[in-house]
Amino acid sequence: MPAHFHNPVATYFGSGSLSQITALTAGQKVALVTFPEARGLGLIKQVEDLLGERLVYVFEDVQPNPDVNQLRSVYEHFWQHAEHCDVVFALGGGSAIDTAKALIVGTESGHFDELLALLAQGNPFTPAHCKTLIAAPTTAGTGSEVTPWATIWDSAQKKKYSLHLECTWPKAAIVDPDLMLTVPAGVTVSTGLDALSHALESIWNVNANPISDTFAVSAIEEVFLCLPALRKNLHSQELRSRMALAALKAGMAFSNTKTALAHSISYEMTLRHGLPHGIACSFSLPYVLGLAWGRDHERDRVLQRVFGPDLAKAQNHLQNFLQSLEVKTEFSDYGVSDTEAREMVEYALQGARGKNFIGARAA
């Protein structure tokens, strides 16, 4: 079958590329969506200097894993007070970009619950209004700047919703490694492992193609080389740039495949056990690698480009890598019994992302 790869996001990469926001928003009014520490880090001032009077609205209280209880008031305030803006500029990690994706999708009523009801139906829909999105990640891992998906959480109901519309593709991604120089070690590791998971998940995926494979293999090799070194030298501009590019490649890979079983497992681990996303989607990678190996000859060939021909050695390599970054790799390490783990994996295989896994049909 001929391969098809599509990504409509104009991508700007490299030190100083934040300045591209000026030309990208020429003649337009901009709303900024960012995280609480952004002001103290001087990031909001940088954007203010670049945009001047065009910056007409700032929301700077994005919380990790955007939850419906917070998003409801944020969304309605945005559509009441920033309806006149043309562009939403998301500056931050995955949570900031996911929050911005939720904000740009306008409902007839201007109420968030109308959007939530549409998402709960699980069917495609055409929004009443939509803003243009530009995304600049401040962590190397999310990939959200080059994908259309956003995850919205309902922790009270133990649910999550996936937002994915044509208009939630960012118009542009600005990947400036200078924005990542102050990221602490724990977040650097967690987000870097999210990128590793994105790349591996795009390989053991029913939607994989040779182009996504090319991005994925390159990303995996660079994460293996770069992330441990970066953890020990957080202020290295060279290492920050390499990790930013690796995360971008991983994002490009899964922008065409979506994620698979490890991410499907992660949603339950985050909802029920409070694991940060990057850890939740990466701790099970050695286990999922074992489930993937031998399912598809072509997928095995790609995995073996990274790990070599021996499954036991491959799993051991991946496990040792994670443990070297102080990430535990067993369900029991997180208080999950064997019975709960089996039930969780079975449930994850039935989810939308689980069904992308090459072993899902056999399971």
N, C-alpha and C positions, 0 to 999 in steps of 0.2 A: 504494500500500500504506500502511495506517496505520502511523505511527511508534510504536515502543515504546522507552521509556527506563526503566531500573531501576537504582537505587543504594540499597542498604539501610543505608548508613553514616550514623549521626548525626554531624553535623559542627559543630564549634565553632570559630569564627574570631575572631581579634582579639587585641590586646595584653592580656596577663594571663590568657588563656584556659587556660593550663596548670593553673590552680587548679581547673578542672572535674574533674580526675582524682580529687579527694576525693569529690565526690558520685557520680561514675560508678562508683566501686568501694566504695561504702558497704557495710560488713558483710562484705567479701571480703578474701581474702589475695592479695597481689600480688607477682609477680616482675618485676623490671626488667631489660630488655635494652638495652644502650647501648654507646657507643664509648669507646675508651681515654681520650680527652681530656675526657670529660664530667665527671669528678671535678674536674680542675683548673679547669674553667670554672664550677664551682659548681652544675652541673645535678643531680648526684646528691643534693647537700645539699638543693636545692629540693624534690625528690621525697620525700626522707626527712622533711622538715618537713611536707609536705602529707599524707603517708600514715602517719607514725608507725609503730606496731608492726604495721600491716597490710602493710608492706613486708618480706617474709620471705626474699627471694632476690634477689641482684644479680649479673648477668653483665655485665662492663664491658670486654670484650676483643673486640668485634666487629671483624672485619677487612674491608677492601674486597672486594667480589665474593665472598660467602661460598662457600668451597670445601669439598668433601666431606671433605678430609683434616683440616680443623679442625672442621667441623660434627659429625663422628662422635663425638668425645670430648665436645664441648659438649652435644650432644643427649642422650647417655647419662648424663652428670652431671646434667643438668636433670631427667630423668625419675626419677633415683635420689634426688635431694635436694630437688626442688621439686614433686613429684607432688601434694602437698597444696594447692598454690596454685590459686586460682580464675581469676585474670586475669593475662595477660602484657602488660606495658606496654612497648611499643617506643618508645624515645626516641633519635632520630638520623636519619641519612639513609636512603637506600634499602637499603643493606646491613644496617643494624640492623633495619629493618622486615622485610626478606626473611628474615633470620636468625630473627626472632621467629615469622614464619609457619611456618618449618620446625619450630621447637621446639614449637609448640602442637599439632602433629599427632602423636598418640601411636600407637605400634604395640603389638600384643599382647605382643611380646617385650621391648619397651623398647629395642630395638636400632635404630640408624640404618640399617643395611644393609637391614633389612626395608622401611623407608620408601623407600630408594633403589631397591629392586627393584620396588616398586609404581609408582614414577615412571617407571622404565625401560620398563615395559609400555605406558605411554601411555594407559591406560584409566582412566575414573572409578572411584573406590573410596570406601568408607565407612570412615573411620579407627576404630580401636578406642577411642580417647579423643581429646578435643579441648578445649583451653582457650579461654577468651574472650580476644580480642585487642583492645587499644586502642592506637592509634598516634599519636605526636606527632612530626612531621618537624622536624628542625633545619636543613634546607636547603630551598630553594625550587626543586623540580624533580622529585622522585621520583614523586609521585602515588600511591605505594604505600599511602598511608594511606586512600585511597578506592577501592582496587581489590583483587581477591582474589589477584592473581598474585605469585609469588615466583620468582626465578631462582636456581638452585643450580648452581655451577660445579664441573667436574672438570678442572682445568688439566692434570693429568698425562695424562689420556686425551683431552684436547682435546674435551670434551663439555660440554653444559649441559642441565639439566633444568628443566622448568617445573612448578611446584606451583600447583594451582588447584583448590580444593574450596569447597563452600558455606561451611564453617567458617573458611576463610581470609579471607573478608571481615572487616575489622575491625568490631567492634561500634560503635566511635566513633573519630572523628578529631579531634585537637586541633591546630589550626593557629595557633600563637602566634608572630607575627613577632619578638617579643622574643628567642626562642630562636635567631634567625638573625643577630643583630647582630655576632657574633664570627667569622662564617664568612669565611675569607680570600678574596682576589680570584679565585684560580684555581678554587677550588671553587664560588664564586658563579657564575662564568661557565659552568663545566662543567654544573652542575646546572640553571642557567637555560636552557641549550641543550637539555638533556634535556626540559624542559617544552615548549620550542618544537617539538621533534621529536614529542612526544606529541600536540600539537595538530594539526600538519600531517599526521601519520600517521593521525589519526582522520578527516581530510577525504578523503584519497585512499584510501579504505577501502571495501570491499564491504559493511561493516556500518554505514556512516554513516547518520545520520538527522538531521532538522532540529533536534532538541534538542541532540544532540552537536555539530552544526555551530555552534550559537549559542555554546556554551561555547568551542569551538575558536577561532573567529574573534576573540572577545573576548580570549582568552589570547594569541594571536599578536600582535595589535595592541599589547597592553600590554607584551609581552616586547620588541618592537622599540623601543618608546619608553623603557622603564624600565631594561633590563639594561645598556646602555652608560653611563647616568647612574649607576647603582648601582655599577658597577665603579670609578668615579671617586670615589664618596662612600659607602664601605662602612658607615659608621655612621649613615646616614640612616634613621630609623625609618619615615618616610613611604615611601621607596623600598623598604625591606625589606617593608613591609606590602603594597605594590602588587605586588611580585614574588611574595610568598607567595600572594596571591589569584590571580594569573595562573597560577601552578603548580597551584593547587587546581582552577581551571577546566579546565586541560589534563588533569588527572587525572580530573575528572568526564567529560570528553569521551571519553577512551580507555577509561574503565571500562566503556563500552558497546560499543566497537568493537574493542578490542585494538589493538596496534600493527601495523605493516606492513613494507614492504620495507627502509626505512632501519634499523630495529631488527634485522631479520634479517641484514643486512650487518654490523651492529655486533657481533654475537656472534662472528663469525669474526675481526673486527679486534681484539677484545679477547683472544680465545683465542690467536691466532697472532701478533699484533703488539703486544699489551700496552696498547692504547689505553684510557684511562679511559672509562667508559660514556658520559658526556655528550658527549665529543668523538667517540667511535666512532659514535654514532647521529645526529650532527648534521653531520659534515663532508660527507656525501654528499647532504644535502638539496637543494642546487641540481640535482644530477644526477638525483635521483629525481623532483623537480618536473618536469623535462623529460620523463621517462618517463610521468608521470601526465597531463600536459596533453594534452587532445584525446581522452582515452580515454572520457570520459563527460560528456555535456552538463551535467548537473546538478552534477557535481563541479567542472567548469570554472567554473560560475557562482559557486560558493562560493569557490574559489581566487581568482577575479577580484575578489571583494569585498575581498580583502586586497591583491592585487598589481596590479590593473588588467588590461587586456585583452591586453597584449603579453607573450608568453612570454620573449623575449630580455631585455626589461627586468626581468621578474619574476625570472629566474635571476640577472641581474646584481645586482639589489637584494639578494637573499638571499646571494649570494656576497660582496658588499661588506660586508654586515652581519657575517657570520662572520669575514671577514678583519680587520675593524675590532676584533674581539675577539681577534685573534692566533690564529685557528683556520684552518689550511690546509685547502683544499677539494678537493684532487686525491688520488687513490689513490697516485700516485707520490710525493707529499710524505711518505708514511708507508712508503716502501720497497716498495710493491706494484707489480709490473710490469703492463703492459697485459694480458698473457695471464692472470696471476693474478687481476686485477680482473674480467675477463670471466667467468672460472670462478667467482669468488666470488659475483658477482651472479646467475649461473645457479643456483648452489647455493642462494643465499638465496631465490630465487623459489620453490624447491621446499619450503622450510620452512613450518612452520605459520603464522608471521607473514607470510612472503612471500606466501602464498596469500590473505592479506587485501587485498593491493594490487590496485587496480582494473586495473592492466596485466598482472596475472599470467596471466590466461586468454589474452590475445593473445600473450604471450611463449611 
